[in-house]
Amino acid sequence: MAPVRGDGMRGLAVFISDIRNCKSKEAEVKRINKELANIRSKFKGDKTLDGYQKKKYVCKLLFIFLLGHDIDFGHMEAVNLLSSNKYSEKQIGYLFISVLVNTNSDLIRLIIQSIKNDLQSRNPVHVNLALQCIANIGSRDMAESFSNEIPKLLVSGDTMDVVKQSAALCLLRLFRSSPDIIPGGEWTSRIIHLLNDQHMGVVTAATSLIDALVKRNPDEYKGCVNLAVSRLSRIVTASYTDLQDYTYYFVPAPWLSVKLLRLLQNYNPVTEEAGVRARLNETLETILNKAQEPPKSKKVQHSNAKNAVLFEAINLIIHSDSEPNLLVRACNQLGQFLSNRETNLRYLALESMCHLATSEFSHEEVKKHQEVVILSMKMEKDVSVRQMAVDLLYAMCDRGNAEEIVQEMLNYLETADYSIREEMVLKVAILAEKYATDYTWYVDVILNLIRIAGDYVSEEVWYRVIQIVINREEVQGYAAKTVFEALQAPACHENMVKVGGYILGEFGNLIAGDSRSAPLVQFKLLHSKYHLCSPMTRALLLSTYIKFINLFPEIRTNIQEVFRQHSNLRSADAELQQRASEYLQLSIVASTDVLATVLEEMPSFPERESSILAVLKKKKPGRVPENEIRESKSPAPTSITQNNTHVNHNNKLNSNANADLLGLSTPPANNINNLSNSNNSALLDVLGDIYGNNNAAVYNTKKFLFKNNGVLFENEMLQIGVKSEFRQNLGRLGLFYGNKTQVPLTNFHPVLQWSAEEALKLNVQMKAVEPTLEAGAQIQQLLTAECIEDYADAPTIEISFRYNGTQQKFCIKLPLTVNKFFEPTEMNAESFFARWKNLSGEQQRAQKVFKAAQPLDLPGARNKLIGFGMQLLDQVDPNPDNMVCAGIIHTQSQQVGCLLRLEPNKQAQMFRLTIRASKETVTRVICDLLADQF
Amino acid sequence: MMLFMLLFSRQGKLRLQKWYMAYPDKTKKKITRELVTTILARKPKMCSFLEWKDCKIVYKRYASLYFCCAIEQNDNELLTLEIIHRYVELLDKYFGSVCELDIIFNFEKAYFILDELLIGGEIQETSKKNVLKAIASQDLLQEDETPQSFFDDHGLG
């Protein structure tokens, strides 16, 4: 290690060494905590620290932060350093502020003040430090505070070059967070003219700024084009010695060149002026020519810099898409890179070619490299390069090479990386559809996709093949034959069963003439897969079977037998059960004519763009090559699919709300539903929404004020029973969850809702339960409660679970009101009235008058009071209708005595309730609990 | 525009982080973790570029240190590699044959040098000579400053 220049901080070095010598993570944390404590005490101590010590400690904090620990102090000390007159201290202060940006409002004002001072400094080093800090923070505050100074610094003749560079980029940073910071008017031309600056560093920084400004306001900054073209031309034709230190490994100003080329890509066409255009084309040609020259150095830096400029030039050529000659040359150059030994170059060449493939001028040229690209897809060692090759094959595909490319992609798919399979499947599906001249080929490709990569075939893909088969009569027989053959395989993918089921249900009759695929054979083949499939596929198969009844009346009894089997409880899924029984009834009740109408072949789908394309675009926004050759000079095709306009609103049968855009997931049933409106309205009732009425739930919480056991809640899915017992300030509560349905309730999850603050008064512990509540089963959950102090209200339990794919949620109050901790107290009239008189303070009394429930029920009220937990005292009150009670609430902290008097008024049908207790909160809570309860 | 730069060791230890976009601390930690894992898993001959989320990652290994930058979709990958190289050259020139330890013990210097090369994620100065000159003038300002206290000289501070 070389000796460090400037001032080393010995203490910091020792600390870093200590950390490095720590043998374990624990030791490291311990050492850090020790240091943090040390620094904290130094900062807090009354002995004033000198600048050096502050700097050192702030630096240690920074180091600790960089190790991944949180730092929550030291900001003030860092801010103090900003105004130090020692540069090294100031610098560390700024570094801390930049790294641990804290928009603490008090500090930000101090920081801004320090920055203001440094911006005024005559020393450019100080000014730059301030500018770097503004750029590092880049907040709105900064933009507001410096919107005057920085533009001035940028264009003033007095400003030194190094400061101008920083000012340009600082302004750019602020512009990104606050676009209104840039002054317009005369400033525009002054900023543009920075492109002519003598100093290459200033031009480089300014070009970045101008690029951002142009994006915002292209017209205002149009003047930059001519300057940029001439500057670029001068650089490209310069010899590498001309630009001295701005030449990088024999490449003149690569950074500036690339920035200028990017800047020009903001305009299309780049320029209307013939002269400027000629100069630009000349420059681009020079760049292409230079690529052919032998390298001036073997170093990778030389070739990287040179090719960086070349790729950016090619980007501009592709962007303009107007010079066939340049496009073809670019393509040839990239073609050479495809077999370069640098992986990076091959990757970038494939990427650039994707764009070239979409130009009509270079599309044919790109196709010449097809062989190499296919090899890249198969042979590249790096998956990202293989992926890029797939992208390019997709982009270069057209009617002429589609069969070959699709075949190669299918071959590769068998061994392709898992990470790219799904996308490849989408691409193959799109290409096969788009370039199919013969739809039997298309059907073969999609079935191959399912066979090779069934798991990666999304719904959209298999929906689409069915749409196409239904819409194209010429392919229906072939499709039926092919799926039938595919289903022969002993293990075939579920997606194959779906497509097969659907197609045979529609077109099985087209192959039924052959005894090898006779109706019964088709049916048995499909049904042999039934038990291996998910409920959704089973539902689809049931629909196929009902369709078979229409197509093949001769196997009606076999099918009815299957329906019968699945229409009873043995079918765990309610949807399947219902479907089976309805289809069974349909096949029994309906006449042949009705059947034929209801189960008619599906009508054609409206023609629309493939929905698969939309999926692909969503997967890789902005990264999908269009596979759409652009006409020159025409805007890019607006090919966003509009398929959602034809959404076939699906039947309510699918209560799990699978968004089914194409109306395909439960196809024949859908058809039935539509037709049943006119033909068979009785059926519609059966299909009505049976799950939507969650509102029919019964909440019994109120009743539990007066009892400890019973049914707390019930709806058509779930019943919750409660058993509870209480002793002193402790309680045990058993909740019994009963699943009333025929399917398991999954993700079953009761959560207690009782804030931490409330838990300080009533501590409730709940045991976990299994997440699945099997059909018809009951599980128990135990809760314990400990009353620490009196409280209002009661905890709530939130129960969530999935039923048939739909999320369900209820909130239920638990019967854990404070009265549960009452101990009944027996006493005679004398002591009752003595206590009653004692509790006459304002805070010890509460009274409510309320209307009685009709009819006024005195024995009922007595029973309720007994259930409430207090002792009902007879022969205490002179009026035999009045009820008086006494009890003690047990909490951990104290016992609260409580008296009650309930006076009925038979004429008015009213009650007057009076509570007296030794604690105000208890008085109120008990009174509130009982009001309106009689 | 560069979004951030991370330096980490072959063991996955973060040595320097510079963020040109405002991310919450939690996100920073998550990004760092994910990228370190992804890049350390890659083999030597693989491409230096990868698509990651909605940006591009450019990375290169120098001895035991990985330099990793995130750039926007339209940015030039090859030149980003050369920004990394220029930074390494500057560190090398400044420390004289730089090694990981120099960056650990003088992390603040590594930051100062980076700030002279890039501001707000954009390249400020591509000339090696000019950057070194700027750093030298910073160091010059420090030369005059007073020496450290006695305790600190003995590593007791």
Boltz contact constraints between the chains, C-beta under 6 A:
constraints:
  - contact:
      token1: [A, 1]
      token2: [B, 101]
      max_distance: 6.0
  - contact:
      token1: [A, 1]
      token2: [B, 102]
      max_distance: 6.0
  - contact:
      token1: [A, 2]
      token2: [B, 95]
      max_distance: 6.0
  - contact:
      token1: [A, 2]
      token2: [B, 96]
      max_distance: 6.0
  - contact:
      token1: [A, 4]
      token2: [B, 106]
      max_distance: 6.0
  - contact:
      token1: [A, 5]
      token2: [B, 139]
      max_distance: 6.0
  - contact:
      token1: [A, 6]
      token2: [B, 139]
      max_distance: 6.0
  - contact:
      token1: [A, 6]
      token2: [B, 142]
      max_distance: 6.0
  - contact:
      token1: [A, 7]
      token2: [B, 142]
      max_distance: 6.0
  - contact:
      token1: [A, 10]
      token2: [B, 152]
      max_distance: 6.0
  - contact:
      token1: [A, 10]
      token2: [B, 153]
      max_distance: 6.0
  - contact:
      token1: [A, 10]
      token2: [B, 155]
      max_distance: 6.0
  - contact:
      token1: [A, 11]
      token2: [B, 152]
      max_distance: 6.0
  - contact:
      token1: [A, 11]
      token2: [B, 157]
      max_distance: 6.0
  - contact:
      token1: [A, 13]
      token2: [B, 105]
      max_distance: 6.0
  - contact:
      token1: [A, 14]
      token2: [B, 155]
      max_distance: 6.0
  - contact:
      token1: [A, 16]
      token2: [B, 105]
      max_distance: 6.0
  - contact:
      token1: [A, 86]
      token2: [B, 145]
      max_distance: 6.0
  - contact:
      token1: [A, 87]
      token2: [B, 141]
      max_distance: 6.0
  - contact:
      token1: [A, 87]
      token2: [B, 142]
      max_distance: 6.0
  - contact:
      token1: [A, 88]
      token2: [B, 142]
      max_distance: 6.0
  - contact:
      token1: [A, 95]
      token2: [B, 108]
      max_distance: 6.0
  - contact:
      token1: [A, 95]
      token2: [B, 111]
      max_distance: 6.0
  - contact:
      token1: [A, 125]
      token2: [B, 137]
      max_distance: 6.0
  - contact:
      token1: [A, 125]
      token2: [B, 138]
      max_distance: 6.0
  - contact:
      token1: [A, 132]
      token2: [B, 115]
      max_distance: 6.0
  - contact:
      token1: [A, 135]
      token2: [B, 119]
      max_distance: 6.0
  - contact:
      token1: [A, 135]
      token2: [B, 120]
      max_distance: 6.0
  - contact:
      token1: [A, 165]
      token2: [B, 124]
      max_distance: 6.0
  - contact:
      token1: [A, 166]
      token2: [B, 119]
      max_distance: 6.0
  - contact:
      token1: [A, 169]
      token2: [B, 119]
      max_distance: 6.0
  - contact:
      token1: [A, 169]
      token2: [B, 120]
      max_distance: 6.0
  - contact:
      token1: [A, 169]
      token2: [B, 122]
      max_distance: 6.0
  - contact:
      token1: [A, 169]
      token2: [B, 124]
      max_distance: 6.0
  - contact:
      token1: [A, 172]
      token2: [B, 120]
      max_distance: 6.0
  - contact:
      token1: [A, 173]
      token2: [B, 120]
      max_distance: 6.0
  - contact:
      token1: [A, 201]
      token2: [B, 125]
      max_distance: 6.0
  - contact:
      token1: [A, 205]
      token2: [B, 124]
      max_distance: 6.0
  - contact:
      token1: [A, 208]
      token2: [B, 122]
      max_distance: 6.0
  - contact:
      token1: [A, 245]
      token2: [B, 127]
      max_distance: 6.0
  - contact:
      token1: [A, 245]
      token2: [B, 129]
      max_distance: 6.0
  - contact:
      token1: [A, 246]
      token2: [B, 127]
      max_distance: 6.0
  - contact:
      token1: [A, 255]
      token2: [B, 123]
      max_distance: 6.0
  - contact:
      token1: [A, 255]
      token2: [B, 126]
      max_distance: 6.0
  - contact:
      token1: [A, 258]
      token2: [B, 76]
      max_distance: 6.0
  - contact:
      token1: [A, 258]
      token2: [B, 79]
      max_distance: 6.0
  - contact:
      token1: [A, 301]
      token2: [B, 85]
      max_distance: 6.0
  - contact:
      token1: [A, 304]
      token2: [B, 78]
      max_distance: 6.0
  - contact:
      token1: [A, 304]
      token2: [B, 81]
      max_distance: 6.0
  - contact:
      token1: [A, 304]
      token2: [B, 82]
      max_distance: 6.0
  - contact:
      token1: [A, 305]
      token2: [B, 82]
      max_distance: 6.0
  - contact:
      token1: [A, 307]
      token2: [B, 78]
      max_distance: 6.0
  - contact:
      token1: [A, 308]
      token2: [B, 76]
      max_distance: 6.0
  - contact:
      token1: [A, 308]
      token2: [B, 78]
      max_distance: 6.0
  - contact:
      token1: [A, 308]
      token2: [B, 79]
      max_distance: 6.0
  - contact:
      token1: [A, 312]
      token2: [B, 76]
      max_distance: 6.0
  - contact:
      token1: [A, 343]
      token2: [B, 47]
      max_distance: 6.0
  - contact:
      token1: [A, 344]
      token2: [B, 47]
      max_distance: 6.0
  - contact:
      token1: [A, 344]
      token2: [B, 48]
      max_distance: 6.0
  - contact:
      token1: [A, 347]
      token2: [B, 47]
      max_distance: 6.0
  - contact:
      token1: [A, 382]
      token2: [B, 46]
      max_distance: 6.0
  - contact:
      token1: [A, 382]
      token2: [B, 47]
      max_distance: 6.0
  - contact:
      token1: [A, 384]
      token2: [B, 47]
      max_distance: 6.0
  - contact:
      token1: [A, 384]
      token2: [B, 50]
      max_distance: 6.0
  - contact:
      token1: [A, 385]
      token2: [B, 47]
      max_distance: 6.0
